[in-house]
Amino acid sequence: MRRVLSVLLGLFGCAMAIGLSIFALIAGESTGMFVATETGKISILYSGLALIGFMIIKSKPKLGGWLMIIGGIVIFGQFKEQNLGLIATIPLLLSAIIGMTVKSKKRVIVKS
C-alpha cells in the first residue's frame, strides 16, 4: 500500500512541477518578463531531476528520494512568492520520504 501511495504522490508531484515550469516559461515569454523565464528554466531543470529520482526510487531508494527532495525544495524556492510551489513540493517530499522508508521484499533462493 505504501509503494502505491509513493508512486501516486511522486507522479502527481512531478506532473505538477513540470506543469508549473511550462506555465512559467510561457508566461515569461509572452509578457517579456526575464525573471519568469529564468524561473521556468531553472524549475524545469529541477523538475527533470525530481522525475529522474521518481524513476529510480524503486531500485535505489535513498538516491531517488534525495533527488526528489532536492528537486522539490528548489521548485518551492522558485515559486515561493506565489506559493504555487507547494502544489508540487508537498507531494514530492512525501513520496520521497515514503519511498526511502519502505522496505523492499528480498527473495530467498533455496538450493536443494
PyMOL commands that place a pseudoatom at each C-alpha (Angstrom):
pseudoatom trace, name=CA, resn=MET, resi=1, chain=A, elem=C, hetatm=0, pos=[0.000, 0.000, 0.000]
pseudoatom trace, name=CA, resn=ARG, resi=2, chain=A, elem=C, hetatm=0, pos=[2.832, 2.408, 0.796]
pseudoatom trace, name=CA, resn=ARG, resi=3, chain=A, elem=C, hetatm=0, pos=[4.505, 1.696, -2.535]
pseudoatom trace, name=CA, resn=VAL, resi=4, chain=A, elem=C, hetatm=0, pos=[1.314, 2.645, -4.417]
pseudoatom trace, name=CA, resn=LEU, resi=5, chain=A, elem=C, hetatm=0, pos=[0.959, 5.838, -2.386]
pseudoatom trace, name=CA, resn=SER, resi=6, chain=A, elem=C, hetatm=0, pos=[4.573, 6.734, -3.070]
pseudoatom trace, name=CA, resn=VAL, resi=7, chain=A, elem=C, hetatm=0, pos=[4.130, 6.213, -6.811]
pseudoatom trace, name=CA, resn=LEU, resi=8, chain=A, elem=C, hetatm=0, pos=[0.901, 8.212, -6.981]
pseudoatom trace, name=CA, resn=LEU, resi=9, chain=A, elem=C, hetatm=0, pos=[2.267, 11.130, -4.972]
pseudoatom trace, name=CA, resn=GLY, resi=10, chain=A, elem=C, hetatm=0, pos=[5.520, 11.134, -6.933]
pseudoatom trace, name=CA, resn=LEU, resi=11, chain=A, elem=C, hetatm=0, pos=[3.717, 11.071, -10.258]
pseudoatom trace, name=CA, resn=PHE, resi=12, chain=A, elem=C, hetatm=0, pos=[1.381, 13.871, -9.185]
pseudoatom trace, name=CA, resn=GLY, resi=13, chain=A, elem=C, hetatm=0, pos=[4.257, 15.979, -7.815]
pseudoatom trace, name=CA, resn=CYS, resi=14, chain=A, elem=C, hetatm=0, pos=[6.378, 15.537, -10.951]
pseudoatom trace, name=CA, resn=ALA, resi=15, chain=A, elem=C, hetatm=0, pos=[3.445, 16.351, -13.221]
pseudoatom trace, name=CA, resn=MET, resi=16, chain=A, elem=C, hetatm=0, pos=[2.595, 19.489, -11.257]
pseudoatom trace, name=CA, resn=ALA, resi=17, chain=A, elem=C, hetatm=0, pos=[6.240, 20.601, -11.181]
pseudoatom trace, name=CA, resn=ILE, resi=18, chain=A, elem=C, hetatm=0, pos=[6.608, 20.200, -14.934]
pseudoatom trace, name=CA, resn=GLY, resi=19, chain=A, elem=C, hetatm=0, pos=[3.270, 21.944, -15.479]
pseudoatom trace, name=CA, resn=LEU, resi=20, chain=A, elem=C, hetatm=0, pos=[4.273, 24.903, -13.307]
pseudoatom trace, name=CA, resn=SER, resi=21, chain=A, elem=C, hetatm=0, pos=[7.604, 25.127, -15.106]
pseudoatom trace, name=CA, resn=ILE, resi=22, chain=A, elem=C, hetatm=0, pos=[5.995, 25.184, -18.527]
pseudoatom trace, name=CA, resn=PHE, resi=23, chain=A, elem=C, hetatm=0, pos=[3.460, 27.753, -17.319]
pseudoatom trace, name=CA, resn=ALA, resi=24, chain=A, elem=C, hetatm=0, pos=[6.276, 30.000, -16.043]
pseudoatom trace, name=CA, resn=LEU, resi=25, chain=A, elem=C, hetatm=0, pos=[8.143, 29.658, -19.349]
pseudoatom trace, name=CA, resn=ILE, resi=26, chain=A, elem=C, hetatm=0, pos=[5.066, 30.540, -21.402]
pseudoatom trace, name=CA, resn=ALA, resi=27, chain=A, elem=C, hetatm=0, pos=[4.097, 33.441, -19.124]
pseudoatom trace, name=CA, resn=GLY, resi=28, chain=A, elem=C, hetatm=0, pos=[7.636, 34.796, -19.148]
pseudoatom trace, name=CA, resn=GLU, resi=29, chain=A, elem=C, hetatm=0, pos=[7.969, 34.628, -22.912]
pseudoatom trace, name=CA, resn=SER, resi=30, chain=A, elem=C, hetatm=0, pos=[4.560, 36.158, -23.623]
pseudoatom trace, name=CA, resn=THR, resi=31, chain=A, elem=C, hetatm=0, pos=[4.962, 39.093, -21.244]
pseudoatom trace, name=CA, resn=GLY, resi=32, chain=A, elem=C, hetatm=0, pos=[8.671, 39.596, -21.778]
pseudoatom trace, name=CA, resn=MET, resi=33, chain=A, elem=C, hetatm=0, pos=[9.481, 39.131, -18.099]
pseudoatom trace, name=CA, resn=PHE, resi=34, chain=A, elem=C, hetatm=0, pos=[13.043, 37.885, -17.799]
pseudoatom trace, name=CA, resn=VAL, resi=35, chain=A, elem=C, hetatm=0, pos=[12.549, 36.751, -14.190]
pseudoatom trace, name=CA, resn=ALA, resi=36, chain=A, elem=C, hetatm=0, pos=[9.618, 34.473, -15.054]
pseudoatom trace, name=CA, resn=THR, resi=37, chain=A, elem=C, hetatm=0, pos=[11.543, 32.963, -17.953]
pseudoatom trace, name=CA, resn=GLU, resi=38, chain=A, elem=C, hetatm=0, pos=[14.555, 32.234, -15.743]
pseudoatom trace, name=CA, resn=THR, resi=39, chain=A, elem=C, hetatm=0, pos=[12.274, 30.766, -13.063]
pseudoatom trace, name=CA, resn=GLY, resi=40, chain=A, elem=C, hetatm=0, pos=[10.759, 28.478, -15.677]
pseudoatom trace, name=CA, resn=LYS, resi=41, chain=A, elem=C, hetatm=0, pos=[14.144, 27.343, -16.960]
pseudoatom trace, name=CA, resn=ILE, resi=42, chain=A, elem=C, hetatm=0, pos=[15.539, 26.568, -13.507]
pseudoatom trace, name=CA, resn=SER, resi=43, chain=A, elem=C, hetatm=0, pos=[12.363, 24.859, -12.317]
pseudoatom trace, name=CA, resn=ILE, resi=44, chain=A, elem=C, hetatm=0, pos=[12.103, 22.664, -15.421]
pseudoatom trace, name=CA, resn=LEU, resi=45, chain=A, elem=C, hetatm=0, pos=[15.698, 21.553, -14.839]
pseudoatom trace, name=CA, resn=TYR, resi=46, chain=A, elem=C, hetatm=0, pos=[14.937, 20.549, -11.249]
pseudoatom trace, name=CA, resn=SER, resi=47, chain=A, elem=C, hetatm=0, pos=[11.607, 19.029, -12.285]
pseudoatom trace, name=CA, resn=GLY, resi=48, chain=A, elem=C, hetatm=0, pos=[13.641, 16.737, -14.514]
pseudoatom trace, name=CA, resn=LEU, resi=49, chain=A, elem=C, hetatm=0, pos=[15.875, 15.934, -11.554]
pseudoatom trace, name=CA, resn=ALA, resi=50, chain=A, elem=C, hetatm=0, pos=[12.807, 15.048, -9.469]
pseudoatom trace, name=CA, resn=LEU, resi=51, chain=A, elem=C, hetatm=0, pos=[11.486, 12.919, -12.345]
pseudoatom trace, name=CA, resn=ILE, resi=52, chain=A, elem=C, hetatm=0, pos=[14.776, 11.009, -12.506]
pseudoatom trace, name=CA, resn=GLY, resi=53, chain=A, elem=C, hetatm=0, pos=[14.550, 10.470, -8.754]
pseudoatom trace, name=CA, resn=PHE, resi=54, chain=A, elem=C, hetatm=0, pos=[10.990, 9.225, -9.160]
pseudoatom trace, name=CA, resn=MET, resi=55, chain=A, elem=C, hetatm=0, pos=[12.056, 6.733, -11.810]
pseudoatom trace, name=CA, resn=ILE, resi=56, chain=A, elem=C, hetatm=0, pos=[14.939, 5.264, -9.798]
pseudoatom trace, name=CA, resn=ILE, resi=57, chain=A, elem=C, hetatm=0, pos=[13.364, 5.291, -6.331]
pseudoatom trace, name=CA, resn=LYS, resi=58, chain=A, elem=C, hetatm=0, pos=[12.326, 1.648, -6.630]
pseudoatom trace, name=CA, resn=SER, resi=59, chain=A, elem=C, hetatm=0, pos=[15.825, 0.365, -7.413]
pseudoatom trace, name=CA, resn=LYS, resi=60, chain=A, elem=C, hetatm=0, pos=[17.856, 2.887, -5.374]
pseudoatom trace, name=CA, resn=PRO, resi=61, chain=A, elem=C, hetatm=0, pos=[15.518, 4.338, -2.731]
pseudoatom trace, name=CA, resn=LYS, resi=62, chain=A, elem=C, hetatm=0, pos=[17.979, 6.630, -0.942]
pseudoatom trace, name=CA, resn=LEU, resi=63, chain=A, elem=C, hetatm=0, pos=[19.377, 8.250, -4.098]
pseudoatom trace, name=CA, resn=GLY, resi=64, chain=A, elem=C, hetatm=0, pos=[15.959, 8.611, -5.714]
pseudoatom trace, name=CA, resn=GLY, resi=65, chain=A, elem=C, hetatm=0, pos=[14.486, 10.050, -2.542]
pseudoatom trace, name=CA, resn=TRP, resi=66, chain=A, elem=C, hetatm=0, pos=[17.227, 12.634, -2.159]
pseudoatom trace, name=CA, resn=LEU, resi=67, chain=A, elem=C, hetatm=0, pos=[16.906, 13.683, -5.816]
pseudoatom trace, name=CA, resn=MET, resi=68, chain=A, elem=C, hetatm=0, pos=[13.177, 14.205, -5.310]
pseudoatom trace, name=CA, resn=ILE, resi=69, chain=A, elem=C, hetatm=0, pos=[13.745, 16.164, -2.102]
pseudoatom trace, name=CA, resn=ILE, resi=70, chain=A, elem=C, hetatm=0, pos=[16.331, 18.438, -3.735]
pseudoatom trace, name=CA, resn=GLY, resi=71, chain=A, elem=C, hetatm=0, pos=[14.077, 18.986, -6.751]
pseudoatom trace, name=CA, resn=GLY, resi=72, chain=A, elem=C, hetatm=0, pos=[11.065, 19.763, -4.560]
pseudoatom trace, name=CA, resn=ILE, resi=73, chain=A, elem=C, hetatm=0, pos=[12.919, 22.255, -2.380]
pseudoatom trace, name=CA, resn=VAL, resi=74, chain=A, elem=C, hetatm=0, pos=[14.380, 24.138, -5.353]
pseudoatom trace, name=CA, resn=ILE, resi=75, chain=A, elem=C, hetatm=0, pos=[10.986, 24.232, -7.089]
pseudoatom trace, name=CA, resn=PHE, resi=76, chain=A, elem=C, hetatm=0, pos=[9.432, 25.644, -3.923]
pseudoatom trace, name=CA, resn=GLY, resi=77, chain=A, elem=C, hetatm=0, pos=[12.190, 28.250, -3.792]
pseudoatom trace, name=CA, resn=GLN, resi=78, chain=A, elem=C, hetatm=0, pos=[11.479, 29.314, -7.364]
pseudoatom trace, name=CA, resn=PHE, resi=79, chain=A, elem=C, hetatm=0, pos=[7.740, 29.767, -6.802]
pseudoatom trace, name=CA, resn=LYS, resi=80, chain=A, elem=C, hetatm=0, pos=[7.801, 30.964, -3.174]
pseudoatom trace, name=CA, resn=GLU, resi=81, chain=A, elem=C, hetatm=0, pos=[6.239, 34.368, -3.896]
pseudoatom trace, name=CA, resn=GLN, resi=82, chain=A, elem=C, hetatm=0, pos=[3.038, 32.826, -5.262]
pseudoatom trace, name=CA, resn=ASN, resi=83, chain=A, elem=C, hetatm=0, pos=[3.052, 29.718, -3.007]
pseudoatom trace, name=CA, resn=LEU, resi=84, chain=A, elem=C, hetatm=0, pos=[2.425, 27.677, -6.153]
pseudoatom trace, name=CA, resn=GLY, resi=85, chain=A, elem=C, hetatm=0, pos=[5.487, 25.619, -5.411]
pseudoatom trace, name=CA, resn=LEU, resi=86, chain=A, elem=C, hetatm=0, pos=[3.649, 23.939, -2.548]
pseudoatom trace, name=CA, resn=ILE, resi=87, chain=A, elem=C, hetatm=0, pos=[1.412, 22.199, -5.090]
pseudoatom trace, name=CA, resn=ALA, resi=88, chain=A, elem=C, hetatm=0, pos=[4.418, 20.276, -6.401]
pseudoatom trace, name=CA, resn=THR, resi=89, chain=A, elem=C, hetatm=0, pos=[6.718, 20.290, -3.377]
pseudoatom trace, name=CA, resn=ILE, resi=90, chain=A, elem=C, hetatm=0, pos=[4.494, 18.590, -0.796]
pseudoatom trace, name=CA, resn=PRO, resi=91, chain=A, elem=C, hetatm=0, pos=[3.708, 15.502, -2.916]
pseudoatom trace, name=CA, resn=LEU, resi=92, chain=A, elem=C, hetatm=0, pos=[7.358, 15.213, -3.968]
pseudoatom trace, name=CA, resn=LEU, resi=93, chain=A, elem=C, hetatm=0, pos=[8.619, 15.371, -0.399]
pseudoatom trace, name=CA, resn=LEU, resi=94, chain=A, elem=C, hetatm=0, pos=[6.012, 12.907, 0.882]
pseudoatom trace, name=CA, resn=SER, resi=95, chain=A, elem=C, hetatm=0, pos=[6.732, 10.492, -1.950]
pseudoatom trace, name=CA, resn=ALA, resi=96, chain=A, elem=C, hetatm=0, pos=[10.470, 10.709, -1.323]
pseudoatom trace, name=CA, resn=ILE, resi=97, chain=A, elem=C, hetatm=0, pos=[10.105, 10.050, 2.406]
pseudoatom trace, name=CA, resn=ILE, resi=98, chain=A, elem=C, hetatm=0, pos=[7.724, 7.144, 1.876]
pseudoatom trace, name=CA, resn=GLY, resi=99, chain=A, elem=C, hetatm=0, pos=[9.904, 5.699, -0.885]
pseudoatom trace, name=CA, resn=MET, resi=100, chain=A, elem=C, hetatm=0, pos=[13.032, 5.875, 1.260]
pseudoatom trace, name=CA, resn=THR, resi=101, chain=A, elem=C, hetatm=0, pos=[11.404, 4.206, 4.268]
pseudoatom trace, name=CA, resn=VAL, resi=102, chain=A, elem=C, hetatm=0, pos=[9.571, 1.324, 2.554]
pseudoatom trace, name=CA, resn=LYS, resi=103, chain=A, elem=C, hetatm=0, pos=[11.417, -1.954, 2.932]
pseudoatom trace, name=CA, resn=SER, resi=104, chain=A, elem=C, hetatm=0, pos=[11.807, -3.973, -0.243]
pseudoatom trace, name=CA, resn=LYS, resi=105, chain=A, elem=C, hetatm=0, pos=[10.994, -7.662, -0.246]
pseudoatom trace, name=CA, resn=LYS, resi=106, chain=A, elem=C, hetatm=0, pos=[14.022, -9.887, -0.632]
pseudoatom trace, name=CA, resn=ARG, resi=107, chain=A, elem=C, hetatm=0, pos=[13.685, -13.199, -2.344]
pseudoatom trace, name=CA, resn=VAL, resi=108, chain=A, elem=C, hetatm=0, pos=[15.464, -16.164, -0.893]
pseudoatom trace, name=CA, resn=ILE, resi=109, chain=A, elem=C, hetatm=0, pos=[16.525, -18.894, -3.264]
pseudoatom trace, name=CA, resn=VAL, resi=110, chain=A, elem=C, hetatm=0, pos=[16.874, -22.283, -1.630]
pseudoatom trace, name=CA, resn=LYS, resi=111, chain=A, elem=C, hetatm=0, pos=[19.017, -24.815, -3.456]
pseudoatom trace, name=CA, resn=SER, resi=112, chain=A, elem=C, hetatm=0, pos=[18.278, -28.459, -2.860]
for i in range(1, 112): cmd.bond("trace and resi %d" % i, "trace and resi %d" % (i + 1))
show_as sticks, trace
zoom trace
